[in-house]
């Protein structure tokens, strides 16, 4: 796996566009015509906007990060992307190759950490999330489906244990930080929380599972519709996890000097959460899935309990990424903050 840059990258991209027969690109014969802009804020992939100025054609190139196969199933992601694009949700897939793919480029802006706090935008996100969750009515989960977050945690615990050993072997100065946290105790705590959550009612929905601001686009056309992207971690999960996880993402600022630092004082207040949950319920009632008796208060408790699972899952993820990601980001610092927050 060698990293291609500059002309070599442009040449390879044009080759792939031709090979995949991506619409509109066959007439481009010279790779010097291509302009590749790296899009920042992506945590696991390298994403490039490929354009051919001054002509309007544009396409998104997503190159997968290393070692991600251990974290989620690429087949499952592509299965969902294909299902979703039949319902006009998310971008269309234009070509798939071994370590990446081309996607339709949506003329849009990515939401920022401040946008998701805006009360109107927050309600808009709630509506979109509710629509996404209701896809279970079209693609119902098989009998005995285990929530995705539970499945991930079970699969990632042994990987995180290995990662801790690797981190300490590579940099002994990290040993003190890790010992202070006491990971042995964490395993017991995780089991306790998961047992407790079994008694919390939260319907199984089709969940995005990673609704951070960088994965929500606002289209530039007049209706300013929100488009959710990046379905790598998507799958059947509890409603509480998906909403609770989105609330946890209010504390992130992936575009700052230190993107791995979380700002816990930015977690939505009760009023901000109820604004979101109320809009979610409005959409739910509009879709006809729920009785009005589903009280906001119980939903508020539900999502905050499941936010704990979000801390566990992304904490383990950060530990694993700390040993294998090529993206510049302090994954260990991020992981420990999520796990301390869980505690």
N, C-alpha and C positions, 0 to 999 in steps of 0.2 A: 504494500500500500504506500505508493509514493505520492507526495503532495504536488499537484501541478499548479503552476502559477503563470501569470502573464500570457504570452503568446501560446505556450504549450497548452494552457487551460482552454483558451479561446478555440484553438485548433480542435481539441478533443470534443469540446461542446458542440461545435459545428458538425463534426463527424457524427455525434450521437443524434443531433437534430435530424440529420439526413437519414441515418440508420432507422430511427423511430418513425420517420416520415411524418414529423410534426407539421401540421398544416401551416402553410404560409412561408415555411423556411427553406423549401427546396430550391428556390431561385437565388438564395444567398450562397455565393460560391467562394467568397474570400473571407477567411476568418478575421482578417483585419477590420472588417466592417462591424464585427460584434463589439458591443460594449457590455462589460460585466461589472455590476455593482454589488458588492457584498452587503447584505442587509444585516444590521446589528441587532442584538437582543435575543438571538436564537440560542437556546441553552444546550441543544444536543445535536443540531445539524448545522452545516454551512449552507446558507441560502443566498443565491445570487439572482439578481434581476438581469435577464439577458435581453438586450435591445439592439436595434439596428438603426441608429439615428441617421438621417432625420425621419426615416419611415416610422409609422406608428407601431409596427409589430413588437410585441413584448411577450416574454414567457418567463416563468419562474423555474429555476433549477434548484433542486434540493439534493445536497450530497449528504448521505448519512454519516453520522459520527461513528467512531470505532467502538466496538464492544457493547453496542446497544442491544444486540440480539439477546443478551442475558436479561435485559430489563423489560422488553415487551416483544410481542410477536408481530413481525412485519407483515406476515400473511393476513393476520387478523385486521391490522390497520388498513391494508389495501382492500380487504373484503368490505369493511365498513365504508371506506371512501367511495367504492363503486356503488354501494347501496345508496349512500347519501346523495351522490351526484344525480342519481335517477330521480331524487326528490328535490333537486335544485338546492341542496344544502352543501355548503363548502365548495371549493374550487374543483373544476373537472380535471381528471388525470389525462395528460396528453401523451405520455410515454414513460415506460418503466424499464429501468436497466438494473444491473446487479447492485450497485451501491448508491442508487439515487433515482430520481424521477423528474419529469417535467410536468408542471401544473399550469393551468390557466392563470394568467396574472389578472387580478381584480384591481381596477383603478380605485385605490382606497388609501386611507391613512390608518396606521395602527393606533389603537387607543393608547393613552398614556396612563401613568399611575394616578394622575389627577382626574382624567376623564372618568375613570370607573367610580370615582367618589361623587361625581355630579349626580344629584338626585334623579334628574330625568333620564340620563344615560343609564343609571343603575336600574331603573324600572324597565328600560328597553332591553338590557341584558337579561333581566328576570324573565321577560316575555319570551326572548329567544331560547333561553335555557329550558323553559317549560315546554316549548314546541319540540325541542330536541329530545327531552325526556319522554315525550309522548310517542316517539317513534316505536316504543315497545308495543304499541297497539298494532303496528304494521309488521314488525319483526319481534314477536314475543320471545322471551327467553326460554330455553329448554327447561324441562322439569329439573329441579335440584340445582339450578345455577348458583354458583358461589359468587358473591359480590367480588368484582375485579380488585378492589383495594385489599380485600382479605386474601385473595389469591396471590397478589403481588407481595404482600407482607410475608406470607409463608415462603414464597420463592426467594425473596430478597434477604431474609434473615441470615441464612448460611453464607450468601455472597458477601453480606456486610461484615460477617465475622472474619472471613478470609481477607477482606479489604483492610480491616483494622490491623491485621498482622503485617500485611504488605506496607501499609502506611508507616508503621513503627519501624519496620526493617529498613525502609528507604530513608527515613528521617527520624532517628532516635529522639530528637527533641520533642516530637509530637507525643511520645509515650506518656508524659506527665499529664497532658491535656486529656488524653484518652482514659488514663487510669482514674483521673479525678471524676470522670463522668460515671464510671462503673457500669460497663455494658452487661455484665452478668445479671445485675439487678433489672436492667432494661427488659430483658427477655420475659421475666416474670411479670413485670408491669404491663407489657404488651398483651400477654395472655389474659391478665385480669380485665383490662379495658375491653378486649374483644368479647370476653364473656359477658360483661355488663351491657355491651351494646346489643347483644342478642335479644335483650328484653325491650329495646327501644324500637318502636314501630317506625319503619322508614321504607316506603315502597321501592321495589327494584325498578329502575328506569334505564333507558339508554343514556349513559352519562359520558360527558366529555373527559372528566377527571383531571383536566389541567387548564381550567378557565382562568389563566392569568392574563393580564392586560395585553401582553404581546401576541396572544392568540385570538384577539378579537379585532376585526377590521371594520372600519366605517366606510361604506362605498361613497364615491365622490359624486354619484348622480343625485338628482334632486330629492329622492326619498331618504337618502342617508341611512340606508338599511345596514344593520350590523351583520357581519359575516364571521362565523366562527371557523378557525382553521386549526391545523395540527391535531389530528385525531390519533396520534401514536399510542396514547394511553387510554383511549376510549373503550367502552365496553359496558356490559350490564353491571350496574352498581347501585348502591342505595342513593336515593335522592339527597339524604342528609349529607353524604360525603361530598357530592358535587357542589352543593351550595356552600357547605362549611369550608371546603377547599377554596372556593372563590373568595370567601371572606378572608381567609388566611392570606390570600394573594394581595389584599389591600396593603399589607405591611411591606411589600417588596418594592424595590426601586432598581430594576436591572440595568438602568442607564446611568447610574451614578459612578463616582470615582471608585467606590467599593461596592459593586453590585451584589456581593454575597451577604451584605449586612441587611438584616430585617429591622423594621421600625415598628415595634409592637404597639406603640401609642397610636398607630394609624389603623389598627383593627377597627372595623365599623362599630359605631355605638349602637345601643339597642334601637334608637330611633332610625338610624340608617339601615339597620338590618330589617326592621319592620317595614320600611319603605320598599325594600327589595321583595320581601316575602309577600307583602300585600299585592304587589304587581304580579308576582308569580301565581298567587291564588286567583287573581282576576283572569289571567290567561288560562289557568286550569279550568275555571268555571266556564269560560268562553268555549274551550275545547269540549266541555261537557263531561270531564272525567271525574269531577269531585262534587261532593255535597258541600254546601256552604258551612256545614257544621265543623269542617276541618279547621280547628281554631289556630289562629296565628301563634298564640302563646306556646302551644305544644310543638309547633313547627320550629319556633325560635329555639326551644330546648333541644329539639332533635338535631338541628344543624350545628349547634355549638358542641354537642356531644361528639358528633361525627367529625368535627374539626380536629379532634384529637387524633383520629385515624389518619387525617391528612398530614399532621406533623410527623407521625410515625413513618408513614410511607415515604414522604419526601426526605425525611432524615436518613433512612436506610439508603435511598436512592443517591443522596449526596455522598455517603461513605463509599458506595460502589464507584460512582463517577470520579471520586478523588483519585482512584488508582488507574483510571483508564481514559479519561476524556482529554482531548487535545485542545478543548476550548479554554481560553484563559478566564478562570473563575475560581475563587477559593471554595471548592466544594466541601472541604472539611469544616471550614468555619460556618458555612451555610447549614451543613448537616447538624452540627452541634447546637446551633441556635434553634433549629426545628425540634430537636429532641429535648432540649432544656425547656422549651415552651410546652411540649407535651407533658413533661413532669409537673 
